[in-house]
Amino acid sequence: MTAFCEPRWQITVTSRRVLPAEWAPQSAVMLTWPHPGTDWARMMADAEQVFLDIAKAVLRFEHLVISCEFVAGLQKLGQELNQYAEDNHLPGRVVAVPAPANDTWARDHGPITVTDADSATLLDFSFNAWGGKFPWEKDNALNRHLANAGVFGKTPMQAVDFVLEGGSIESDGQGTILATSECLLTPTRNPDLDRSDIEHRLSELLGADRILWLNHGYLAGDDTDSHIDTLARFCAPDHICYVTCPDVADEHYSALAAMEEELQEFRQQDGSPYKLTALPWPDAIYDEEGERLPATYANFLIINDAVLLPVYDVPQDPEAIRIMGEIFPEREIIPVNCRPLIHQHGSLHCVTMQIPAGVVSL
């Protein structure tokens, strides 16, 4: 399959609905905390340390919404994090809500918020664990638990009978969505919908007037069928950063080289090419069974005035920090060691979901 220099599909959206870019002002970040009933059980201490590092970084800039089905531990955690924020005179506060969960990937089961000129709507898409790969029923009900607990105030939540994960889409905040065909067209998600149907659903629900489809690119060890947030990310409306593999002997070389060519062919709304920045390729990391793990610097999180960057205790980490500082010179770059997270086949962006300004107030 080839890339399209101009997307073959375009529609004029009459509403002002838009999926905000990640750099838009935020009120909070959502975390679904690990508990002993999840796959993190055998490495709970390591996993919780990563979540704590993320939580404390977020509280420096905005609020935090955490949920967990381990009620006693959640209450203690909420109290300790709020005390940490108060002691350090941080602007963020924590709302902690007990809620059942199968796992911790808030990016994919969390609500996706769209805005128009004067309001926001939380879209509660169906979640089926990346095409039924794992148990998912608790995760699929989690957003309703949060809404019923009053976390989102008066912001309405709309249930959507359409499978979509937050990690599968990137928005420039101006009507362009970046996605992979491998993920969105996988028949285990929306088997009755073809490419045209999905494009029109994204237009209707997210206000998208352009879809930029990547037909190449993957990471070994990834369970998501090539989520875009592991491969290529909008840094600004005219700027995309992406992973690239310089080692011709690496299994990823050909697919990522083809993805780079597709990105070079993409055009902005005005017809000009995108500014492109290649991210470093971390040394291969394997689990105890010898399976390669999906380490990627593309899985960063943009928050108010900062970027949380996953690092993996490999030689490429300093270069990734340097490049991210060049991409976001007005934001603080905060490295977070996410090596434990990739043992469950995700990273920093995967465990977080940002909530736009005006939705969560504490």
C-alpha positions in Angstrom: 0.0 0.0 0.0 1.3 3.5 -0.7 0.9 6.8 1.1 -1.2 9.6 -0.2 0.5 13.0 -0.7 -3.0 14.4 -0.3 -5.5 12.4 1.8 -7.9 10.8 -0.6 -10.8 11.6 1.8 -11.8 15.1 3.0 -15.1 16.4 4.3 -16.2 19.9 5.4 -17.4 19.7 9.0 -20.1 22.2 9.7 -19.9 21.9 13.5 -17.0 23.4 15.5 -16.3 20.2 17.3 -12.6 19.4 17.5 -10.4 16.9 19.2 -7.9 19.1 21.0 -4.2 18.6 20.5 -2.4 17.3 23.5 -0.6 20.6 24.0 -3.9 22.4 24.6 -4.5 23.5 28.2 -5.4 20.7 30.6 -7.2 20.4 33.9 -5.9 16.9 34.9 -4.3 13.6 33.9 -6.0 10.3 34.5 -4.2 7.2 35.9 -5.7 3.8 36.4 -3.5 2.5 39.3 -2.0 -1.0 39.3 -3.5 -3.5 41.8 -2.6 -7.1 42.7 -5.4 -8.4 40.4 -3.7 -7.1 37.3 -0.8 -8.5 35.3 1.5 -6.2 37.4 1.1 -8.5 40.4 4.6 -10.1 40.0 6.3 -6.6 39.7 4.0 -4.4 41.7 6.7 -2.4 43.5 8.5 -1.5 40.2 5.2 -0.6 38.5 3.9 1.5 41.3 7.2 3.4 41.4 6.7 4.4 37.8 3.2 5.5 38.5 4.3 7.5 41.5 7.0 9.2 39.4 4.4 10.2 36.8 1.9 11.3 39.5 4.3 13.6 41.3 5.5 15.1 38.0 1.9 15.8 36.9 1.0 17.4 40.3 3.6 20.1 39.6 1.5 21.4 36.8 -2.2 20.2 37.1 -4.6 17.9 38.8 -4.6 14.1 38.9 -7.5 11.7 38.7 -6.6 8.2 39.9 -8.8 5.1 40.2 -8.1 1.6 41.5 -10.3 -1.3 42.7 -8.0 -1.8 45.8 -10.0 0.6 47.9 -7.9 0.8 51.1 -4.7 1.3 49.2 -6.3 3.9 47.0 -7.4 6.0 49.9 -4.0 6.0 51.5 -2.4 6.8 48.1 -4.7 9.7 47.5 -4.0 11.1 51.0 -0.2 10.7 50.6 -0.2 12.4 47.1 -2.3 15.3 48.3 0.0 15.8 51.3 3.0 15.7 48.9 1.4 18.4 46.8 0.6 20.6 49.8 4.0 20.1 51.4 5.7 21.1 48.1 3.3 24.0 47.3 2.2 22.4 44.0 -0.9 23.5 42.1 -2.2 20.0 41.5 -4.5 18.0 43.7 -5.7 14.4 43.6 -9.2 13.0 43.3 -9.1 9.2 44.0 -12.1 7.1 43.0 -12.5 3.4 43.7 -13.4 1.6 40.5 -12.9 -2.0 39.2 -10.3 -2.3 36.4 -8.8 -5.2 34.4 -5.6 -3.3 33.7 -4.0 0.1 33.8 -3.9 1.5 30.2 -5.9 4.7 30.7 -4.9 6.0 27.3 -7.1 3.3 25.7 -10.0 2.9 28.1 -10.1 6.5 29.3 -12.6 9.1 27.9 -11.7 11.1 24.8 -12.7 14.7 25.2 -13.9 16.8 22.3 -14.6 20.5 22.5 -16.5 23.2 20.6 -16.6 27.0 21.1 -18.0 26.9 24.6 -18.3 23.4 25.9 -16.7 20.0 26.2 -18.1 16.4 25.8 -16.5 13.2 27.1 -16.8 10.4 24.6 -16.9 7.0 26.2 -15.9 4.8 23.3 -16.2 1.0 23.5 -13.0 -0.7 24.6 -12.4 -4.4 23.8 -8.7 -4.8 24.8 -7.3 -4.2 21.3 -9.6 -6.6 19.5 -10.4 -9.0 22.4 -6.8 -10.0 23.3 -7.4 -9.7 27.0 -10.2 -9.3 29.6 -11.8 -5.9 29.2 -15.3 -5.7 30.7 -14.2 -3.7 33.9 -12.1 -1.3 31.9 -14.9 -0.7 29.5 -17.1 0.4 32.4 -14.5 2.6 34.2 -15.4 5.9 32.7 -19.0 5.6 33.8 -17.7 5.0 37.4 -15.7 8.2 37.3 -18.6 10.2 35.8 -21.0 8.8 38.5 -18.5 9.8 41.2 -18.7 13.4 39.9 -15.1 13.6 38.7 -16.1 15.4 35.5 -18.5 17.8 37.1 -21.3 18.9 34.7 -19.4 17.9 31.6 -21.6 15.4 29.7 -20.4 11.9 28.8 -21.7 10.3 25.6 -21.5 6.5 25.2 -20.3 5.6 21.7 -20.9 2.2 20.1 -17.6 2.3 18.3 -14.3 0.7 19.3 -11.6 3.3 19.5 -8.5 3.7 21.8 -6.9 7.0 22.6 -3.5 5.6 21.6 -4.7 4.9 18.1 -5.2 8.6 17.1 -3.2 11.7 17.1 -4.8 15.2 16.6 -3.2 18.5 15.5 -6.2 20.3 17.1 -7.1 21.7 13.7 -9.1 18.9 12.2 -6.3 16.5 11.1 -6.0 13.0 12.6 -3.0 10.8 12.2 -3.5 7.1 12.5 -2.3 3.7 11.3 -4.4 1.5 9.0 -3.0 -1.6 10.7 -4.8 -0.6 13.9 -8.0 1.2 12.9 -8.8 -1.2 10.1 -8.2 -4.4 12.2 -11.5 -6.4 11.9 -11.5 -7.4 15.5 -12.4 -3.8 16.5 -15.2 -2.7 14.2 -15.8 -5.6 11.8 -18.8 -4.2 10.0 -17.0 -0.9 9.1 -14.7 -0.4 6.2 -12.2 2.4 5.8 -14.7 4.9 4.4 -17.1 4.2 7.3 -14.4 4.7 9.9 -13.3 8.0 8.3 -16.9 9.3 8.5 -17.3 8.2 12.1 -14.1 10.0 13.0 -15.5 13.1 11.2 -18.8 12.8 13.0 -17.4 12.1 16.5 -14.1 14.0 16.6 -14.7 16.8 14.0 -11.9 15.4 11.8 -11.8 16.7 8.2 -8.6 14.9 7.3 -7.2 11.5 8.1 -3.5 10.9 7.4 -3.1 7.1 7.2 0.2 5.4 7.9 0.3 2.0 6.2 3.8 1.0 7.6 5.5 0.9 10.9 5.3 -1.4 13.9 7.1 -2.3 17.2 7.9 -5.8 18.2 6.1 -6.7 21.4 3.3 -4.3 20.8 -0.2 -5.7 21.6 -2.1 -2.7 20.0 -1.7 -3.5 16.3 0.6 -0.5 15.8 -0.9 2.4 17.8 0.2 5.7 16.4 1.4 6.9 19.8 4.2 4.4 19.7 5.4 5.5 16.2 4.6 9.1 15.2 3.3 12.1 17.1 2.2 15.7 16.4 4.4 18.1 18.2 2.7 21.2 16.7 0.2 21.6 13.8 3.1 21.6 11.3 5.5 19.3 13.1 5.6 15.5 13.5 8.2 13.5 15.4 8.6 9.8 14.7 10.7 6.7 15.4 13.4 5.5 13.0 15.7 2.6 13.0 19.2 3.1 11.6 20.3 -0.5 11.9 19.8 -2.4 8.6 20.1 -5.7 10.5 17.2 -4.8 12.8 13.8 -6.4 12.1 12.2 -3.0 12.2 14.4 -1.3 9.6 12.4 -1.8 6.4 9.0 -1.0 8.0 10.1 2.1 9.7 12.0 3.3 6.6 8.8 2.9 4.7 6.9 4.8 7.4 9.4 7.6 7.1 8.8 7.9 3.4 5.0 8.1 4.0 5.5 10.9 6.5 7.7 12.8 4.0 4.8 12.6 1.5 2.2 13.9 3.8 1.1 17.5 3.4 -0.4 20.1 5.7 -3.8 21.7 4.9 -2.0 24.4 2.9 -0.1 21.9 0.8 3.3 22.4 2.5 5.3 19.4 3.9 5.5 18.8 7.6 8.5 19.5 9.6 9.8 16.1 10.6 12.1 15.1 13.5 13.5 11.6 13.9 13.7 10.2 17.5 16.5 8.0 18.6 16.2 4.2 18.4 16.8 2.7 21.8 18.9 -0.4 22.2 16.8 -3.6 22.1 15.4 -4.7 25.4 14.2 -8.2 26.1 12.2 -9.9 28.8 13.2 -13.0 30.7 11.7 -15.2 28.0 13.7 -13.5 25.3 10.8 -11.5 23.9 11.6 -8.1 22.5 9.9 -5.3 24.4 8.3 -2.2 22.7 10.6 0.6 23.9 9.9 3.9 22.2 10.6 7.6 22.9 7.4 8.5 20.9 5.3 7.5 23.9 5.7 10.8 25.7 3.0 12.9 27.4 2.6 16.6 26.9 1.1 18.4 29.9 0.8 22.0 31.0 4.3 23.5 30.6 6.1 20.2 30.5 6.7 16.9 28.6 7.0 13.6 30.4 9.5 11.5 28.4 9.8 7.8 28.9 13.4 6.6 29.2 14.7 3.1 29.5 18.2 3.1 31.1 19.9 2.7 27.7 22.7 4.8 26.1 20.2 6.7 23.8 18.3 8.3 26.7 20.4 11.5 26.9 20.0 12.1 23.1 16.2 11.6 23.4 16.1 14.1 26.2 18.1 16.6 24.2 16.0 16.2 21.1 12.8 16.5 23.0 14.1 19.8 24.5 14.7 21.1 21.0 11.2 20.1 19.9 9.6 21.7 23.0 11.9 24.5 24.0 9.3 26.3 26.2 8.4 23.2 28.2 10.3 21.4 30.9 11.4 17.9 29.8 10.9 15.4 32.7 12.5 12.0 32.1 10.6 9.1 33.7 12.2 5.6 33.8 9.6 3.4 32.1 11.6 0.3 31.7 9.2 -1.6 34.1 6.2 -0.5 32.0 7.4 -2.1 28.7 7.4 -5.5 30.4 3.7 -5.2 30.1 4.1 -4.0 26.5 3.3 -0.3 27.0 4.9 2.9 28.2 4.2 6.4 29.6 1.6 7.7 27.2 -0.2 4.4 27.3 -0.9 4.6 31.1 -2.1 8.3 31.0 -5.0 10.2 29.6 -5.1 14.0 29.7 -8.4 15.8 30.4 -8.8 19.3 28.9 -9.1 22.5 30.8 -12.5 23.2 32.4 -13.5 19.6 32.9 -11.9 18.6 36.2 -11.8 21.2 39.0 -10.7 20.6 42.6 
